[in-house]
Amino acid sequence: MNTVKPTPLPREASPAKRAWRRLLRRRGAMLGLLIVLLFVVAAVCASWVAPYDPVATSWSAVRKAPSSAYLLGTDELGRDVLSRVVWGARASLMAGLVSVCISMLLGVPIGLLAGYLGGWTDGVISRLTDAMLAVPFLILAIALAAFLGPSLSNAMVAIGISATPVFIRLTRAQVLAVKVEDYVEAARAVGNPQWRIALRHVLPNVLPPLIVQSTLAIAAAIIAEASLSFLGLGQQPPTPSWGSMLNTAKNYVDNSPWMAIWPGLSIFLLVLSFNLLGDGLRDALDPRHK
């Protein structure tokens, strides 16, 4: 008697693979990811990509228009604008990534503590967070950077602390929604300690919105770093920074517009790319979102 072997069921893709497939279908997100990767490669390989030393001056090439020798022109000291834009990408990306890491390291544990414990702990943390959110993000960053002193590292710390309340509020809201789910109640019923429930069952399920928020926060941090550098509170000359380049270029907009166009366009493209990537990640990580 011939026996028919049952056909094995198709193996279900992991949540990460399903999210990646949904992300691939978002053309805007993939375009943003491509542009971000191009900036990252340019920043990492700046020593090889930049055709000139970004701080080397040449009095014979002061404010030269774009040409075959200087593709994006030169600035008021004869420095190559392309080289300074490439090296400035390193400062902007570093400021965005480091400041968001600081915000998440501070905000996620505090928000998890407030949302999971509740009671007076939640009340105290929420009121302090509300007080910080009452101050505009950029104003708080400028105040902290001025207090700490003008440098890129201090600017990153100031931006990171200023963006922390957003992550506290988001983490708290997600924890309040997740901690009443059935699987959390089941974990509590079998005798898991509170710290294990919070770290193993609650925290992993609030990460997707935090990942999306982090990409959007990087875009905001890049603008904040450029603003601080424009005001002289970020990256200090002669080290290139897009914000400091714009600060110098404002005096030569009429005669040498290329000095302002390229750093401004770089900020626009990088921030837009992170926003497109964040929107795509929101759609990919939340299948219910259309």
C-alpha positions as CSV (number, residue, x, y, z in Angstrom):
1,M,0.0,0.0,0.0
2,N,1.4,3.3,-1.1
3,T,1.4,6.0,1.5
4,V,1.2,9.6,0.6
5,K,3.7,11.8,2.4
6,P,2.2,14.9,3.8
7,T,3.4,18.1,2.1
8,P,5.4,20.2,4.5
9,L,3.9,23.6,5.2
10,P,5.9,26.5,3.9
11,R,8.3,28.0,6.5
12,E,7.0,31.3,7.8
13,A,9.3,34.2,7.5
14,S,10.6,35.8,10.6
15,P,9.2,39.2,11.7
16,A,12.5,40.9,10.7
17,K,12.3,39.4,7.1
18,R,8.7,40.5,6.8
19,A,9.5,44.0,7.9
20,W,12.4,44.1,5.4
21,R,10.2,43.0,2.6
22,R,7.7,45.7,3.4
23,L,10.4,48.3,3.6
24,L,11.7,47.2,0.1
25,R,8.3,48.1,-1.3
26,R,8.6,51.7,-0.1
27,R,10.4,53.5,-2.8
28,G,10.8,56.7,-0.9
29,A,12.3,54.9,2.1
30,M,14.8,53.0,-0.2
31,L,15.7,56.3,-1.8
32,G,16.3,57.8,1.6
33,L,18.3,54.8,2.7
34,L,20.5,55.0,-0.5
35,I,21.3,58.7,0.1
36,V,22.1,58.1,3.7
37,L,24.4,55.3,2.8
38,L,26.1,57.6,0.3
39,F,26.7,60.2,2.9
40,V,28.0,57.6,5.4
41,V,30.4,56.2,2.8
42,A,31.6,59.7,2.0
43,A,32.1,60.5,5.7
44,V,33.9,57.3,6.5
45,C,36.1,57.5,3.4
46,A,36.6,61.3,3.6
47,S,40.4,60.9,3.4
48,W,40.1,59.2,0.0
49,V,37.0,61.0,-1.3
50,A,38.0,64.6,-0.6
51,P,40.3,65.9,-3.4
52,Y,42.1,68.4,-1.2
53,D,43.0,69.0,2.5
54,P,39.8,70.7,3.9
55,V,41.8,73.2,6.0
56,A,44.5,74.0,3.5
57,T,44.3,77.6,2.3
58,S,45.4,79.0,-1.1
59,W,45.5,82.8,-1.5
60,S,45.6,82.3,-5.3
61,A,42.2,80.5,-5.3
62,V,40.1,82.7,-3.1
63,R,36.4,82.4,-3.9
64,K,36.9,80.7,-7.2
65,A,33.7,79.6,-9.0
66,P,33.2,75.8,-9.7
67,S,35.6,74.6,-12.3
68,S,37.4,71.4,-13.3
69,A,40.1,72.1,-10.6
70,Y,37.5,72.9,-7.9
71,L,34.3,71.1,-8.6
72,L,32.2,73.0,-6.1
73,G,34.4,76.2,-6.0
74,T,36.4,77.6,-3.1
75,D,35.7,79.7,0.0
76,E,37.0,83.0,1.3
77,L,40.3,81.4,2.2
78,G,40.8,79.4,-1.0
79,R,39.8,76.1,0.6
80,D,38.0,73.5,-1.5
81,V,34.3,73.5,-0.8
82,L,33.8,69.9,-1.9
83,S,36.5,68.7,0.5
84,R,34.9,70.7,3.3
85,V,31.4,69.4,2.5
86,V,32.7,65.8,2.6
87,W,34.5,66.3,5.9
88,G,31.5,68.2,7.3
89,A,29.4,65.1,6.7
90,R,31.4,63.3,9.3
91,A,30.6,65.9,11.9
92,S,26.9,66.0,11.1
93,L,26.5,62.2,11.1
94,M,28.5,61.8,14.2
95,A,26.4,64.5,16.0
96,G,23.2,62.9,14.8
97,L,24.1,59.3,15.8
98,V,25.9,60.1,19.1
99,S,23.2,62.5,20.4
100,V,20.4,60.1,19.6
101,C,22.3,57.3,21.4
102,I,22.6,59.6,24.4
103,S,18.9,60.3,24.2
104,M,17.9,56.6,24.1
105,L,20.3,55.6,26.8
106,L,18.8,58.2,29.1
107,G,15.2,58.3,27.9
108,V,14.3,54.6,27.4
109,P,15.2,53.3,30.9
110,I,13.5,56.3,32.5
111,G,10.4,55.9,30.4
112,L,10.3,52.2,31.0
113,L,10.6,52.8,34.8
114,A,7.8,55.4,34.7
115,G,5.4,53.3,32.6
116,Y,6.0,50.0,34.3
117,L,6.0,51.1,37.9
118,G,3.4,53.8,37.7
119,G,2.3,55.6,40.9
120,W,4.4,58.4,42.3
121,T,7.4,57.3,40.2
122,D,5.4,57.9,37.1
123,G,4.0,61.2,38.4
124,V,7.4,62.7,39.3
125,I,9.1,61.6,36.0
126,S,6.1,62.8,33.9
127,R,6.1,66.2,35.6
128,L,9.8,66.7,35.1
129,T,9.4,65.5,31.5
130,D,6.6,68.0,30.9
131,A,8.7,70.8,32.3
132,M,11.5,70.0,29.8
133,L,9.1,69.7,26.9
134,A,7.8,73.1,27.7
135,V,11.1,74.5,26.6
136,P,11.6,74.4,22.8
137,F,14.1,71.8,21.7
138,L,16.5,74.1,20.0
139,I,16.4,76.8,22.7
140,L,17.3,74.1,25.3
141,A,20.1,72.8,23.2
142,I,21.6,76.3,22.7
143,A,21.4,77.0,26.4
144,L,23.1,73.7,27.3
145,A,25.8,74.1,24.6
146,A,26.5,77.6,25.8
147,F,26.8,76.4,29.4
148,L,29.1,73.5,28.5
149,G,31.2,75.4,26.1
150,P,31.7,75.5,22.3
151,S,32.8,72.2,20.9
152,L,31.3,69.3,18.9
153,S,31.4,66.9,21.9
154,N,29.5,69.4,24.1
155,A,27.1,70.1,21.3
156,M,26.3,66.4,21.0
157,V,25.7,66.1,24.8
158,A,23.5,69.2,24.7
159,I,21.4,67.9,21.8
160,G,21.2,64.4,23.4
161,I,19.9,65.8,26.7
162,S,17.5,68.1,24.9
163,A,15.9,65.2,22.9
164,T,15.7,62.9,25.9
165,P,12.1,64.0,27.0
166,V,10.7,62.8,23.7
167,F,12.0,59.3,24.2
168,I,10.8,59.3,27.8
169,R,7.3,60.2,26.8
170,L,7.2,57.7,23.9
171,T,8.6,54.8,25.9
172,R,6.2,55.5,28.8
173,A,3.2,55.5,26.4
174,Q,4.2,52.3,24.7
175,V,4.9,50.5,28.1
176,L,1.5,51.5,29.4
177,A,-0.1,49.9,26.4
178,V,2.1,46.7,26.4
179,K,2.1,45.9,30.1
180,V,-1.6,45.0,30.2
181,E,-1.3,42.5,27.3
182,D,-2.1,38.9,27.9
183,Y,1.4,37.6,27.5
184,V,2.7,40.0,30.1
185,E,0.0,38.8,32.5
186,A,0.9,35.2,31.8
187,A,4.5,35.9,32.5
188,R,3.5,37.5,35.8
189,A,1.2,34.6,36.6
190,V,4.0,32.0,36.3
191,G,6.1,33.9,38.8
192,N,8.6,35.9,36.7
193,P,10.2,38.7,38.7
194,Q,9.3,42.2,37.8
195,W,12.7,43.1,36.3
196,R,12.6,40.1,34.0
197,I,9.1,40.9,32.8
198,A,10.1,44.5,32.1
199,L,13.3,43.5,30.2
200,R,12.3,40.3,28.5
201,H,8.6,40.8,27.7
202,V,7.9,44.6,27.7
203,L,11.0,46.2,26.4
204,P,11.4,44.2,23.2
205,N,7.8,45.0,22.2
206,V,8.2,48.7,22.6
207,L,11.4,48.9,20.4
208,P,9.8,49.3,16.9
209,P,8.3,52.8,17.7
210,L,11.6,53.8,19.3
211,I,13.5,52.7,16.2
212,V,11.3,54.9,14.0
213,Q,11.6,57.8,16.4
214,S,15.4,57.5,16.5
215,T,15.7,57.9,12.7
216,L,13.5,61.1,12.9
217,A,15.5,62.3,15.9
218,I,18.8,61.9,13.9
219,A,17.4,64.3,11.3
220,A,16.4,66.8,14.0
221,A,19.9,66.4,15.6
222,I,21.6,67.1,12.3
223,I,19.7,70.4,12.0
224,A,20.4,71.2,15.6
225,E,24.2,70.6,15.2
226,A,24.2,72.8,12.1
227,S,22.4,75.5,14.0
228,L,24.8,75.3,16.9
229,S,27.8,75.4,14.6
230,F,26.2,78.4,12.8
231,L,26.1,80.2,16.1
232,G,29.6,79.2,17.0
233,L,28.6,76.7,19.7
234,G,29.4,73.5,17.7
235,Q,32.3,72.3,15.6
236,Q,35.0,75.0,15.9
237,P,37.0,76.4,12.9
238,P,39.0,75.5,11.0
239,T,37.5,72.0,11.2
240,P,34.8,71.9,8.6
241,S,31.1,71.8,9.6
242,W,28.1,72.5,7.5
243,G,26.7,75.0,10.0
244,S,30.0,76.9,10.3
245,M,30.3,76.9,6.5
246,L,26.9,78.6,6.2
247,N,27.8,81.1,8.9
248,T,30.8,82.2,6.8
249,A,28.9,82.0,3.5
250,K,26.2,84.4,4.6
251,N,28.7,87.3,4.1
252,Y,29.4,86.3,0.4
253,V,25.9,85.1,-0.8
254,D,25.8,87.9,-3.5
255,N,29.2,87.3,-5.0
256,S,29.9,83.6,-4.2
257,P,26.6,81.8,-3.8
258,W,28.2,78.4,-4.2
259,M,29.7,78.8,-0.7
260,A,26.1,78.6,0.8
261,I,24.4,76.3,-1.8
262,W,26.4,73.1,-1.2
263,P,26.4,72.9,2.6
264,G,22.8,73.9,2.6
265,L,21.9,71.4,0.0
266,S,23.8,68.7,1.9
267,I,21.8,69.4,5.1
268,F,18.5,69.4,3.1
269,L,19.3,66.0,1.4
270,L,20.5,64.3,4.5
271,V,17.6,65.4,6.7
272,L,15.0,64.6,4.0
273,S,16.6,61.1,3.6
274,F,16.3,60.3,7.3
275,N,12.7,61.5,7.3
276,L,11.8,59.3,4.3
277,L,13.6,56.4,5.9
278,G,11.7,57.0,9.2
279,D,8.4,57.0,7.4
280,G,9.2,53.8,5.6
281,L,10.3,52.1,8.9
282,R,7.0,53.1,10.5
283,D,5.1,51.4,7.7
284,A,7.4,48.3,7.7
285,L,7.4,47.8,11.5
286,D,3.7,48.3,11.9
287,P,1.8,46.1,9.5
288,R,-1.5,47.7,10.5
289,H,-0.4,51.1,9.2
290,K,-1.5,51.7,5.6
